[in-house]
Amino acid sequence: MGSTEHDKVWAETQASPEFQALKKKFRGFAFPLTAAFLVWYFLYVALTAFAREWVSTPVIGNINIAFVLGVLQFVTTFLIMWLYERHSSHSLDGPSDALREKVDKELAQ
């Protein structure tokens, strides 16, 4: 299969309703979660920069609010990773595999 035919298959795939639906499912999950995480991250940065007295407040012993918020950044990252894996497994993997098989079949001709 020539490069032009190869490009045609990929262009048709990207324009297909299946691909558009897959892209919509991905973006519908990824964009809001990314925005929420960035707001949470910049809130943490702003608090540590401008609310030093408050974030310096001890919670337990030498552990203060800033430390707790910093650890929660890691917790949030792992939570997002888990949520994405779950979303991907349930909503993206099946349609993605079907689309890949369709493309592979067309490219093999």
SULSULPE-V293585 format. One record per run of one state. SS is the DSSP state (hx for helix, st for strand, lp for the rest). FROM is the first residue (numbers start at 1). LEN is the number of residues. If there is no record, write none. Layout:
# SULSULPE-V293585
{{SS,FROM,LEN} {SS,FROM,LEN}}
This chain:
# SULSULPE-V293585
{{lp,1,2} {hx,3,13} {lp,16,1} {hx,17,34} {lp,51,1} {hx,52,4} {lp,56,2} {st,58,3} {lp,61,2} {st,63,2} {hx,65,44} {lp,109,1}}
